[in-house]
Amino acid sequence: MRTFGFHKNTVFIRHGKTYKIERITPDDQMLLESLETGEFIIESRQQILDDYKTGKIQASNEGVQNSELMKQIYSRPLSDLPEKTLTQIKRRKHYLTSIYEYGTPIFTRD
């Protein structure tokens, strides 16, 4: 299984607030954007990982869909896509829907 990691645009809930990783600096500092308030904070990667280990961080189902980023992205109607692509999209959607019906995914190191 792939290991869980924090990457740019990862969205998570920490201390009851939803954050998105806006940037990770070369010295392992993370610029976090609060999706509720738009505020930015800087935290060390180690602090975020420690919070994750102790269960203070949860995966967010909301993701970036509610942020300004998603409002800026253009997408064409699904009906414009080829039939083969639509079939693949429906298969993937069914797979993800089944996972989320079971409950929120839990990310582990192994």
N, C-alpha and C positions, 0 to 999 in steps of 0.2 A: 504494500500500500504506500502511496506517496506520503511524504511527511508534510505536516501543516506548516505554513510559513506566512509571514506578513510581507506583502508586496504592495507596490503602489496601487491605489484604488481599492484595496481591501477594506470592506466595511464591517464593523463589529460594534458590539455594545459593551461599554466599560463604565462601571459605576452608574448604571441606569441611563447613560447618554450614548447616542449613536455617533460614531466617529468614522471618518474615511481617511486613509493614509494618503496624503497629498504628495509627500516627497520623503525619500530616505537619503540622508547625506552620506558621504564616504566615511565619516567618523561614527556611523551607526546611530545618528539622531533621527527621529521621525517627526515630521511636521504633520500634525493631525488636525483635521477640520471637523468641528462639531456640525453635524447636519441639521441640528435643530436651531442653533444660534448663528452659525457661520463663523464662530470664533476659531482662531488657530492657537494650538499649543505645541510645544516641543517636548518630546519625551525620548529617553534613551531606548534603544531596541531591547536592552537587557531588562529595563523596568516593565516594558510591555510583555516580554516573555515571562517574567516572574508573575505578573498579574494573570497571564494565561494559565500558567502552571497551577496557581492557587484557585482558579475558577472564577476570577473576577471579570473575565472577558468571555462573551458569548458571541456566536455567529449571529449575524443579522439577516433576516429574511428580506428586509426592505432593500438592501443593497444600494446602489447608486441611482436607482430609478427615481427616487424622490429628490435628488440633488439637481442643481442647475445644469450639471454636465449632461444629463439625459435630455433636458429640454433643448439643448443645442445640437443634438445628433439628428441628422436626417435619416429617415428610413422609408423605403418604398413599400407599397402595399404587398402583402404576401401573394395576392393573386397574380402579380407580375412575375413571380418566380417560376422556373421550369418545374414540371411535375415531379421529376426525380428529387429536386431540392425540397419541394413541399413534403414529399414522403419522408425524407430524412428529418425534417423539422418536426413533423408529427410524431415520429418515433422517439426523438429526443425529448419532446415535450411530455409524452406519455411516461418516459423513464423518470424525468424529474418530478412530475406530478406524483408518481408512485412513491418516490423517496420522501417528499414532503407530506404526503398523507400519513406516512408512518410516524412522522415527528421531525423535529429540527435535527439536522445532521450534527454529529459530534465529531470534531476533528481530533485525531490523535497523532502522536509522533511516529508510531509504527503502523 
